[in-house]
Amino acid sequence: MLVPKQIRRSESGDLAVEWNDGITCIISLKALRDNCPCAGCQGETVLFKAYKPQPVPDMPGKYELMGVQQVGSYALQVTWGDGHATGLYTWERLRSLCG
Ligand SMILES: [Zn+2]
């Protein structure tokens, strides 16, 4: 199973993830935020009916990374400059964002 060995900020301020297969990748904060997996950002399917989130104007700090915290052994919780922190990025999703 692919798991990050280390997660840190890159020199450019993006997220640098070192994986246990030896790959280190940089994930831009914009890609990270635009792929926020929470229901508010991605919508959710309730009783086979898909609810799309309303487009909201970008808040100041939307793409500003305030902090990251590991959740259990499977995901990363990211806190953004606009206060958004409900997205849990599983390792699989994180890896899929590797450019
Ligand atoms: Zn979200």
Residues whose N, C-alpha, C, O or C-beta is under 5 A from the ligand:
A	BS01	ZN	C36 C38 G40 C41 G87
